Amino acid sequence: MQKYYAVRRGRNPGIYRSWPECQKQVNGFENARYKSFQTEAEAQEFLKGKDNYPTKKKSHQREPENLDDYSTVVYTDGGSRNHGNYKGGHVKTTDKAAWAFHINHQGKTFEGTAGEFGATNNRMEILGLIESIKRLNEENLQNEKTIFVLDSQYVLNAITKGWLNGWKRRGYKKADGTAPKNVGLWKELDQLLPTITNKSFSWTKGHAQDEGNNRVDALLNETMDKM
């Protein structure tokens, strides 16, 4: 069945007939707005809509997103209790690590968490996002207006600043020719991101007053407690 991909905010807004064409316009584009439709008329209506974007303060801090604008809010997190969380530190095979996600879709919640030994905090951060996307697809929520809220600049920057796209263009190599750490997970994430057709990303300060972020932090710590 023919799909119509409407890009309201991207490199070149408009309607595209294939996902690869649409993907070129939105991947790595901050606050991209796009959605797939069964008819061209629906796609045209989507293009007429408007989005409100927070203005940046002089300190380059963005106002927090209004989560009420989204039908699905996803919190993800990763953590570790290891010796690798400081410069020169190394992870031991006995160190605990875990990831977690919390999905709220119009009052209905879905959660997941798991752990492993000898993993870094960054690996867990990527896994938390990967597993949340898999769950969204399992629950048939992939076309909902979704926002992912993370406290990991490591993961967010790779997506919103186009680092992941750059690695991919170079055969999953950084500018210096070396592979990014956790390259296997980055490849998996790159395959999964397009399955969520209408998404945004937002940063939240970890271990602060964000209830959703505190929930995923609690979940992953419960997992490590049981390991």
N, C-alpha and C positions, 0 to 999 in steps of 0.2 A: 504494500500500500504506500502511495506517495505521501511523504511528510513534507511539511513546510517549516523551515527553521527561521524564526523571526529574531533578528538581532536589533534590539532597541538601543543598546549602548555597547559599542565595540569599535574596532578599527574602521570598519565601513558598515554602518547600520543598513539594514535592508532585509530582504527575504531570500533564503537560499534553499536549494532543492536537495542538498545532501549534507550529512553531518561533517565530512571533511572540510567542505567550503565554510560552513559555519564555525568550525573549530578554529580555523585560521584567524577569524575575526575576534574571537573572545579569549583564547588561551593566553594567559599572562596579562590580560587587559584588566586593570583595576576596576572593581565594581561593574563588571560586565553584566548586562541584562539580556537574556535570550531565552527562548522557549520553543518547543516543537508543537505543531498543530496538524490536524488531519485535513484542514481546508485552508485555502489561501485567504479567504475572507476573515477567518479567525486570526490568522497571522497579521493581517493588515490592521485589525482592531488593536492587537497587542502593540504594534508600532506607534499607535496614536497615544498610548499611555505615557505618563511622565513619572520620573523618579526623582526623589529628593535626596541630594547627596550632602553629607555634612561638610561644612567648610573647614579648612585647616587653620588652626591657630598659628600665631607666629612661632610658637614652640614646636610646630609641626605635629602637634597632638590632634587627633581627630576626635570629634564628638562620638560617643558610643552609639551604635546602631539602635534603632527602635525595634526590639524583637517582636513587638506586636504586628509589625508589617509582614511577618513571615508565618506561614502555616506550619512549618517544621523548623525547630531549633535543635541543633546538634552540638553537644559539648564533647570534646575528646581530650584525653590527657595521657601522659606517659610518665613513669617515674622509676627510680632505681635506688637501691641501698647499696651503693658500691663505692669503691675507692677511686673511681674514674671521674669524679665530679669536681676535680680541680686540676690545674695545669700540671702535666706530668704524671697524673694519676693513671692507674690502670685497673681495668675491671678484672675481678677474680672470678673463676668458674663457679664459686660458691655464692657469689653476690646475687641478691634477689632483684628482679625487675618485673614491672607489670604495666599493662595498658588498660584503659577503660573508655567507654562512651556512654552518653545518656542522650536519648532522643525524645523530644516532646513534640507530638503531633496532635494539635488541637486537644490537649488534655490527656491524651493517651501516651504512655511512656514505654520505651524499650531501652534496655540496658545490656551491656556486655562487658566482660573483663576476663583477662587471663594473664598468666605470668610465665617467666622462664628464668633460668639461672644464667649468669654470665653475660647479660645483655646490657647495652648502654641505654641511658635515658633517651637519647635521640631516636634510637631504634624503636623504643616503645611509643614515642610520640607519633611516629609515622604509622605504626601498626594500629594505634587507636583510631586514626583517621581512616585507614584502609578498612578496618572491621566495621566502622560506622557506615561507610558507603555500602558495603556488602549487605548490611542489615536493612538499609533503606530500600535496596532493590528487592530483598526477600519480602519486605512488607508492602511492596508495590507503591512506594512513596517517592520514586525517582523523578517524577514530574511535578512534585509539589514545590512551591516557592520556599527554598531552604537556605538557612544561614548556618555556617559552621563557626563555632566560637572556640578558639584555642588560646593557650597561653604560651605556645611555642613559636617564637620568632623564626627559629630554624626551619620549621615546616611552612609557616605562612609566607616567609620571604621566597622560598623556593617556588611557591605557586603564584603569588601575586606580583612578584618582581620579575617573573619570567626565567628564573634560573633553571627550572626543570625543563622548559622548552629549549633553552640553550644547550643543556647537557644532551638532550635528545638529538638535536641537530648535529652535534659533534660525535654521535655514536655513544652517548652517555659518558662523555668525557668532559672534564672541566677545561677552562681555557689553557691551563698548563699541561694538558694532555693526560692527566691522571683521572681515574674514575672517582666519582664522589663516594663517600662512605655510605653504606647501606644502598648501594646501587640497585640491588635486586628489588628492594622494597620501593624505590623510586620508580622503577619500571612498572611494577604492579599498580602503584598509585596512578601513574600516567594513563594506564588502561582503564582505570575505574572512574576517574574524574568526569569524563564525558558522559557517563551514564546518568549523572545527576544534571538534568537539563536546565534548571533555573536556580542557580546557586550564588551565594556571596560568602565572603570570609571576613571574620572580625577577630581582633585581638582583645584579650582580657588579662588583667594582671592576676597572676597566680597567687594563691594563698591569701586572698583579700576578702572582699565582701560579695563576690559573685556566687550566688547560690548554686548555679549549674556547675561552675568550675569546682566549687568545693565538693559537690556531689561526686564527680568523677575522680577527684583526688581521694575521697574517702573509699570509693570502690576499689581503686587500684591498691590502696594501702591495706584494705581488708584481704585482698588477694595475696599480697606479700606476707601478711601476718600468718596466713594459712600454709605457706610454702615451707 
